[in-house]
Amino acid sequence: MRMSVPCNFILHFSVHEVGSATEGPTNGRLVLDTFSSQAVTPRDAHSCDYYYSWGCSRATDMPGLTDLMHEANNDAFLEDKAMLEGQYQRMRERPDAPSVDIVHDAGPGKLLWVLDRLLKAEAQAIEIVPA
């Protein structure tokens, strides 16, 4: 996964057949090689736009794969959308409620940490600039 600030990332996902390697990269045959590009763009204080795309490399593309993966990815992203909207609504209703992070929250947590540091640095730089 590659991320760029503020909230854009590219996920490279590949699937291989079982190989014989016991260390390092797999030596199994590449079966699926895909990329997903996602961008979260703030619209206002309480909403954002979420853009995504998906593609398969020519090396592993096959008839019907694009339609299958488009449907599966679209379903997954819409499920994410419903969950994120619900979480945000609950956070606004109960801002002091404790949050419980799970292992899958590590990546987004690190992203928020980086963004917080960048926003603080930006605010300090603005305060230092003479008027």
Salt bridges, closest charged atoms under 4 A:
GLU17 OE2 - ARG29 NH2 3.02
ASP33 OD1 - HIS12 NE2 2.47
ASP49 OD1 - ARG43 NH2 2.38
GLU85 OE2 - LYS81 NZ 2.74
GLU93 OE1 - ARG90 NH1 3.70
